[in-house]
Amino acid sequence: MAAPARCSRRLHLRLLLTAALLAATQAGAGVAELPRGTVLIDGAPIEARIADTPAARAQGFQHASEAQIQSEAIYFTWDEPQRPHFHMRNVTAPVVIAWIDPAGVVIGTERMAPGRSGYRPIEPVGAALELAPQAARRLGLSDGIRVERAL
């Protein structure tokens, strides 16, 4: 009777490890699976991942590598203005988030730190743009700048 119990525990452990590996593999590919689009920052085009569904917005930069965070931007949009909550769980490097009002104007930026939570705009927004701090500086991302998705 002891041998089947040992075998059953091993099988259970293997199944758990396989499930964890599969989940980690799928999560790591997340940002790379978001669709691409063009975003205009004061009229200058940049390529960004587009997060316009609940699943895409939930994914964000979670489980992305530092290289992905340095080379990608994510443009989040909502159908109706709102005050979304953002967190940095499972994110490996700092990012800057620009809160964009429904008219397409940046109303605030924040540097978000890995592992932290509680990031939220002070008023309802129609969009947000996440990118590496160096990219935000290079692009001059600050209050009053127009940011919109190119059509």
Buried (B, 14 or more C-beta within 10 A) or exposed (E): EEEEEEEEEEEEEEEEEEEEEEEEEEBBEBBEEBEEBBBBBEEEEBEBBBBBEEEBBEBBBBBBBEEBBBEBBBBBBBEEEEEBEBBBEBBBBBBBBBBBBEEBBBBBBBEBEBEEEEBBBEEBBBBBBBBBBEBBEEBEBEEEBEBBBEE
